[in-house]
Amino acid sequence: MGDQPFNQGMKAVAGNILADPVQSNGQPKYEPAFLGPEKLHGIILVAGNTAQIVDTKLNDIKKVLGGTVKEVTTIKGKVRPGEFKGHEQ
């Protein structure tokens, strides 16, 4: 892309360009899986009312992107209990 911050990856530009929260040692406050040796350039967040909706949409996204991205990790959410049950999968 020719974009220097993109080429550096998310961890390298977390605090100074992306304004992501960082720890006192300068490391970003990311999910541990995002702090590995891989150079991350983005995160795809998929949300829905059910796990099936989320899985279907994620598969659709993967088909569109094809081999242009590499999945590093998947973090599955859970629905909220009580009056919010069925939301924010």
C-alpha positions in Angstrom: 0.0 0.0 0.0 2.9 2.3 0.4 1.6 3.5 3.8 4.4 3.5 6.4 2.2 3.0 9.5 0.4 0.1 7.7 3.7 -1.5 6.9 4.8 -1.2 10.5 1.7 -3.0 11.8 -0.8 -2.3 14.5 1.5 -3.0 17.5 4.2 -0.6 16.3 1.7 2.4 15.8 -0.8 1.6 18.6 -0.3 4.5 20.9 1.1 7.2 18.6 -0.9 6.9 15.5 -4.0 4.7 16.3 -4.5 6.2 19.8 -5.0 2.8 21.2 -4.5 2.4 24.9 -1.0 1.3 25.9 0.6 0.0 29.1 3.4 1.8 31.0 6.0 -0.2 29.0 4.5 1.1 25.7 3.0 -2.2 24.7 -0.6 -1.9 23.5 -3.4 -3.2 25.7 -4.5 -5.8 23.1 -5.9 -9.3 23.5 -2.8 -11.5 24.1 -3.3 -13.3 20.8 -2.7 -9.9 19.0 0.6 -9.4 20.7 2.4 -12.3 19.1 5.1 -12.1 16.5 2.6 -11.7 13.7 2.5 -8.1 12.2 -1.2 -7.3 12.4 -2.8 -4.7 10.2 -6.4 -5.0 11.2 -9.1 -6.7 13.1 -12.5 -7.8 11.8 -15.3 -7.6 14.4 -18.5 -9.5 13.6 -21.5 -9.2 16.0 -25.0 -10.6 15.9 -27.9 -11.9 17.9 -26.9 -15.6 17.6 -23.7 -17.6 17.1 -25.1 -18.9 13.8 -25.6 -15.4 12.4 -22.0 -14.4 13.4 -20.5 -17.6 11.9 -22.4 -17.2 8.7 -21.4 -13.5 8.3 -17.7 -14.4 9.1 -17.7 -17.1 6.5 -19.2 -14.6 4.0 -16.4 -12.1 4.8 -13.7 -14.8 4.5 -15.1 -15.8 1.0 -15.0 -12.1 -0.1 -11.4 -11.6 1.2 -10.2 -15.0 -0.1 -6.4 -15.4 0.3 -5.8 -11.7 0.9 -5.9 -12.1 4.7 -4.6 -14.5 7.3 -6.7 -15.3 10.3 -4.5 -15.1 13.4 -7.1 -15.9 16.0 -10.9 -16.0 16.7 -12.4 -14.9 19.9 -16.0 -16.0 20.5 -18.2 -13.8 22.5 -21.2 -14.9 24.6 -24.7 -13.5 24.8 -25.5 -11.5 27.8 -27.9 -12.9 30.5 -31.1 -11.4 31.8 -32.9 -8.7 29.9 -30.1 -8.5 27.4 -30.2 -12.2 26.6 -29.9 -12.8 22.8 -27.9 -9.7 22.1 -24.3 -9.0 21.4 -23.1 -12.5 20.4 
